[in-house]
Amino acid sequence: MPSETSNMNRAGLHTPSTSGTSPEGLHDIPFRTERQFLAGAGAGALTKTSVAPMERLKVILQTSGMRNCTKYNGIANSLGLILREEGIRGFYKGNGANCFRVIPVYAIKFSLNDRFKEIMVERRKAAGQDAELGFLDKIAAGSMAGTFQIVATYPLDLIRTRLQLAEMAGHQYKGIMDCGVSTFKLEGTKGLYKGMMPSMLAGVPYVGLQMTFYDMLKIKLAPHLPKRDDGTMAVTGMLVCGSAAGLTAQTLTFPADTVRHRMQANGIAGQKSVYSNTLDCFQQIFMKEGTKGFFKGWGLNVLRSLPGAAVQFTS
């Protein structure tokens, strides 16, 4: 998202520090959008590949209550079990689909987040108001960007989850296309969008919170963090802000994320559905597993999200 030649203005927008930029900073939108697409795409693929083993184990733990699976206990033991039973490739099941998915995810999230903030600033100026965006304005911009990214990439998200969980369900897919075609044949178009509601509940506020916390932390912590020679924040500062923003946002939305993955796995490979709908999934988790059921895999998620968010915001 940020680059070596960008600065944060009062509205929370990243504007190039080149001469000739208009006060409104609106004429350079096409350049910034293209740059963010490239940065977001590269950061997304690098992020997910670097934490793929932890990503897969997190999903396994989140959905373990569906199958009363107890063999995955502890991070080290579980990773060792995957290695023994499935080999190195087992750590990266679903990663191909995840990389295909996160390229447009991060590109859309980064570019549209600033685009929506640009629109808000322009409207505030036209109304004679202060151009500085508040907390709720930034949440709204990030949430709108999150909505677009979820709708555009959801089938790949579901395929990723099913590839990660196929082994536990006693099924094998040949790859991304096989999983997608098989899901469509057995469950129809609706099958490719299972779990969309909890995905919205988790993903939309997650993006809004993550991007907003990142902007706010950069502003609040800037005086206390290392800077480059040109005065912009150094990579270590972006690591701190990106990690803290990602961890906070993921913790707040983790229960909905757990429900999302369970609904995506619901009826995998033509098996009988465990949950009748999203509300039933929420209720069953709470009744059978308690509040802890919504946070299975949270500790691993902390380890996964810190380097993931850091790579995402510094690439």
N, C-alpha and C positions, 0 to 999 in steps of 0.2 A: 504493500500500500504506500508507505512513505518511500521516497527515493532520496538519494544523496543531494539532490538539488531542489528539494521541496521544503516549504515552511508552513507552519500552522498559523492560519489567521484567526481573527476573533470569532468567526462563525464556525470554526472547527474544520475548515476546508483546507486541502493541501494545494497550495498554489505555487507554481514554479517560480524560483527566484531569479528570473531573467528580466532584463530591462525591457521597457515598453509594455509591460502588462498593465491593462486598464485597471482602475480602482475597483471596478466591479468583479474583475477576474472571471468574466463569463466568455470572452471571445476565445479562450484557449481550451474550452470544454472538449472538442474532438481530440486534441492531442492528449489531454490528461486521461480521457476515457480509453483510448487505444493503449496508452502506457500501462494503465491499471489492468486491462485485459491480459496483457503479456505478463506482467508481474504476478497477478493473481493466479493465472494458469500455472506458471512455473512453481510458485510457492505451494499451490494446492497439491500438485503431484509429488513434490519433494516431501511435504509434510506427511501425507498419508503413507508413503512408502517407508519413511523413517520410523513410523510408530505402528506399522501393520501388525506385528505379532501381538502387541498390547491391545490394539483395536479389536482383533478377532477374539482374544480371550475375554475382553470386556463384554462383547455381545454374547458370548457363550455363558458367562456368569449372569448377565441380565435375564437371559431366557431359561436358565436352569430350572426355575420353579415350574415351568410348563411340563417338564418331563420328570420331575422329582429326581433330577440328576445330582448325585452327591460326590462323584469321583473327582470333580475339579475343586480342590481345597488348597488355598494359598497360591500366590502368584508363581513362585519358583516351582512348586510341585506341578502346577497345572501346565506351565510352559514345558516342563520336562516330559509330562505325559503326552502332550501334543507332538513333541519331537520324537518320542519313542514310537508312537502309534502311526504318525503320518509323515515323519521326516521333516526336513527343512521347509519343503513346499507347503506343509501344513500351516506354517506361520503366515503364509501369504495368500491363503485362500480368500477370494473376494477382493484382493487388492487391485487386480486389473480393472474390475468394474468400478472400484472406488476411485481409481485414478481417472478413468473416463468421466466419472461423475464430478469429481472435485475440480476438474479443469473449468467447466462452465460454472460450477458453484462459486468458486472464488472469483472468477472473472466477473460474474454478475453481481456478487456481493460487493466487491470493491468498487466497481465502476458505478453501479446504480446507487450505492450509498452516498457517494459524493454528488452524483447527479441530482438526487432528490434534495440533498441539502442546498445545492445551487439554486434549485427552483424555489425552495423556501426563502432563501436569502433575497432572491430577486423580487418575490412577492412582498416581503417585508419592506424592502426599499421602496417599492412602488406605492406602498401604503404609508410611506413616511415614517416607518418604525425603525428601531435599532436593528442593524443587520445581524447582531450576535444571536446565535441560536441557543436556546435553553436545553435543559436535560430532556424534557418531553419531546421537543422538536427533533433532537438527535435520535431518541428512541423510535419515533415515528418513521424517520428516514431509514434507519436500519431495519425496522420491521417490514416496511414496504419492499425493501431490497430482498429480505428473507422470503417473503411471500412469492416473489417472482422466481427466485432460485429453486424453491421447493417444488413448485408446480412444474417447472421446466425440466427438472432432473429426477423426479420421484421414481419412475420405473427402474432406473439404474440403482437407486438407493435400495429398493426392495430386492433386486437381483443380487446386489452385494451381500445383503444380510442372508439371503437364502444360500448363497455359495458358501458363506462362512459356517452355516449351521447344518448343511446337508449331511455331513458325516454323523452328527448326533441324531439325525432323523432317519438314519439307515438308508440314505439315498445318495447317489452320485450324479452330478451334472457334468457334462463334457466341457462346459465353458459358459461364457456369458450368453451367447446366442441360444444355446440349448436350454439354459435356465429360463430365459425370457419366453421362448417358444413354448416350452413345457408348461409354464405358468399360465400362459394365454390359453392353451388348448384345454387345460384342466379347469381353470377358474374364470376364463374370459377376461375382458378388459378390466373389470372390477378387481380381478386378482392382482393386476399390476399396480393397483392403487390402494391395496390394503394398508391400513395404518396411516392414511393421509391425515385424518383428524388429529391424532396425537402428534404427528409430525409437525403439523401447524402449531399445535400447542407448545411444542418444544422448540422447533426451529425458528419460527417467526420472532418470538421474544428473545431467543438466544442471539440471533444476529443483531437485533436492536440493542440488546444489553452489551454484547461484546464490542461492537463498534463504538458505542457511546462511552463505555468504561475506558476503552483505549484512548479515545480523544481526550476525555477528562483527566486521565492519569498523565498523559503527555503534558497537558497544560499545568496541572497541579505539581507534578514532580520535576518538571523541567529545570527549575533552579537548583535542584539537589542531585541531578544526574549528570554524568559526563557528557561533554559536547565535542563536536568536531571543530576544526579550525574556522569553519565558516559560520559557527554559532548554532548549527542544527544539532539535534540530539544524536549522540553516538549509538552504535549498534547495541552496546550493553544496556543503554537506557531503553531502547525499543524492546530488548529481550525482557526486561523487567515489566514494562507496561503491557506488552503482548501476553506474557504468561499470566499476569495477575488478572487481566481482563478476560481471558479465555477461561481460567479456572473459576472465577466468580460467576460468569454467565452459565457455564456448564453445571455448576452445583445447583443453581436456582432452577434450572430446567431439567435436571436429571430424572425426576420421577416420570415426567411425560416422555422422556427419551426411552426409559425402560418399557413403558407401555407401547411405544412406537415399535420397538424391535420385537416385542411379543406378538403384536398384531401382524407384523410383516411375516413372521414365521408361522402364523396361525393357518393351518391347512396346507403346509408345505408338502409338495409332491403328492397331492391328492389325499393326504391323511385327514382324518376327522378333525374338525375344528375344536379347539379347546375353549375358545371364547366366542360368544355369539355377536358381540360388538365391542366397541371401545369402552363403553360404560361398564359392561360386564367384566372386561379385563381389569379395569380399575378396582371394581368391587371384589373380584376373586383374589387379586394380589393382596389387598388389604385384609380380607377375611382369613385367608390361608397362611399368609406370610407376615402380616403386620406391616408397619411403616418401613421396617428394614428391607422388606421385599422390593420396595421402590428404589433402594439404594445399593442393590447388589452390583458389585463391580465398580463402585464409586472410588474406592481407594486406588484401584488400577487406573481409573479414569484420570485421577490426579497426576499420576506418573506419565500417562499418555498425553494429557492436554498441555502440560507445561512445555515440553519441547515442541509439541505440535503448534501451539499458539506462537511460540517464540520464532520458529522457522517461518510461519505464515507472515508475520508482521515485519520480519527483517530481510526477507528474500526480495 
